[in-house]
Amino acid sequence: MQKVYFDSAATTQLRPEVIDKMTLVLREDYGNPSSTHGFGRSAKNHIEQARKNIAKYLGVKASEIIFTSGGTEADNLALNSAVRDLGVEHIITSKVEHHAVLHTVQEIQTQTNISVSYVNITSDGSIDYEHLKKLLVTSSVKTLVSLMHVNNEIGTILDIEKVGSLCSAEGVLFHSDMVQSIGHLDVNLSELNVDFTAVSAHKFHGPKGVGFAYIKKNSGLKPLIYGGEQERGYRGGTEGVHNIAGMDEALRLAYEHMTEEKAYISNLKQYFVDQLRDQIDGVKFNANCCDLSHSTYTLINVCLPISQEKAGILLFQLDIKGIACSKGSACQSGSSKGSHVLTEILSEEDMLKPSIRFSFSKYNTKEEVDYVIGVLKEFMEN
């Protein structure tokens, strides 16, 4: 049986170079990075060199990069501390954000007196920038905007420069979950009016369980995790040196090969879109995911003309055929609830049909696309 992995938006395959780097660190530099002896200093050097490298890729200061367990922790750090320590009383976000943001904002709201506003979403999954501007202008208390750069389910790309400028003009803090963009798009944070970001290594061929927060200098944020002075005092606990070194290597390779890999994956995505249109009657592309000029090149989200009865076993049948993909996002695939993102943009009729996210990497091929198309056709015709 052929095996096809089209779920890179959920997690990516480790690059061999990353595995080699992590193995080397695990084997040779196992000291505690907080220790002052040679073993500790060797481990600490990996962490600080990674911090400098990552800062260089993103155009920021090394002191502004704080290592975390991943994007979810980085989101929690920024949002919780902004309310607790910076006096934020109003959060503006959207209903198509990742649950790492939505659930955190909802929990903060239950524990404090902050108000939450949700910016309108257009039919193509974009935010309504005029509505955002109105919310900003009319907000009379200290405010933070939290909007993701690239949507993990439908691939919509936020005009992050525009949002940053709007926030800056009104003296509003801006947090952006950049988990689906860093490592895939050439992002220079120094050119953006962004105060806080969240990044996760396993989205760009790095290890799971590690990521980082970008926290603009002199922001005033305080720790989410106490217990030590690690990570400039922002995050207590012994750092996972091998994971940080692996993330550093993964991001280096992502930037080094970004141009050619983006071209390759974009071509693959366009081929997938063309084959679906040609061979699957009635297929729909959710939001603008089929348009490379308005969505990320790394995924498509398709609504298939399948009955409710057959829809329930579609992912099971694809799995049997060795095909990995997602219904909505992987973070909620175990839930019986439908996608909160698609609920905002699809009609009731289309919500009854199965929507599948296929997401790609440098390791995928057109032959794999052909195989998936064949499996889908066979399933729909039987």
Stockholm file with secondary structure:
# STOCKHOLM 1.0

chainA/1-382         MQKVYFDSAATTQLRPEVIDKMTLVLREDYGNPSSTHGFGRSAKNHIEQARKNIAKYLGVKASEIIFTSGGTEADNLALNSAVRDLGVEHIITSKVEHHAVLHTVQEIQTQTNISVSYVNITSDGSIDYEHLKKLLVTSSVKTLVSLMHVNNEIGTILDIEKVGSLCSAEGVLFHSDMVQSIGHLDVNLSELNVDFTAVSAHKFHGPKGVGFAYIKKNSGLKPLIYGGEQERGYRGGTEGVHNIAGMDEALRLAYEHMTEEKAYISNLKQYFVDQLRDQIDGVKFNANCCDLSHSTYTLINVCLPISQEKAGILLFQLDIKGIACSKGSACQSGSSKGSHVLTEILSEEDMLKPSIRFSFSKYNTKEEVDYVIGVLKEFMEN
#=GR chainA/1-382 SS CCCEECBTTTCCCCCHHHHHHHHHHHHHCCSCTTCCSHHHHHHHHHHHHHHHHHHHHHTSCGGGEEEESSHHHHHHHHHHHHHHHHCCCEEEECTTSCHHHHHHHHHHHHHSCCEEEECCBCTTSCBCHHHHHHHHHHCCSCEEEECCSBCTTTCBBCCHHHHHHHHHHTTCEEEEECTTTBTTBCCCGGGSCCSEEEEEGGGTTCCTTCEEEEECTTCCCCCSBCSSSTGGGTBCSCCCHHHHHHHHHHHHHHHHTHHHHHHHHHHHHHHHHHHHHHHSTTCEECTTTTCTTTBCTTEEEEECCCCHHHHTTHHHHHHHTTEECBSSCGGGTTSSSCCHHHHHHSCHHHHTSCEEEEECCTTCCHHHHHHHHHHHHHHHHC
#=GC SS_cons         CCCEECBTTTCCCCCHHHHHHHHHHHHHCCSCTTCCSHHHHHHHHHHHHHHHHHHHHHTSCGGGEEEESSHHHHHHHHHHHHHHHHCCCEEEECTTSCHHHHHHHHHHHHHSCCEEEECCBCTTSCBCHHHHHHHHHHCCSCEEEECCSBCTTTCBBCCHHHHHHHHHHTTCEEEEECTTTBTTBCCCGGGSCCSEEEEEGGGTTCCTTCEEEEECTTCCCCCSBCSSSTGGGTBCSCCCHHHHHHHHHHHHHHHHTHHHHHHHHHHHHHHHHHHHHHHSTTCEECTTTTCTTTBCTTEEEEECCCCHHHHTTHHHHHHHTTEECBSSCGGGTTSSSCCHHHHHHSCHHHHTSCEEEEECCTTCCHHHHHHHHHHHHHHHHC
//
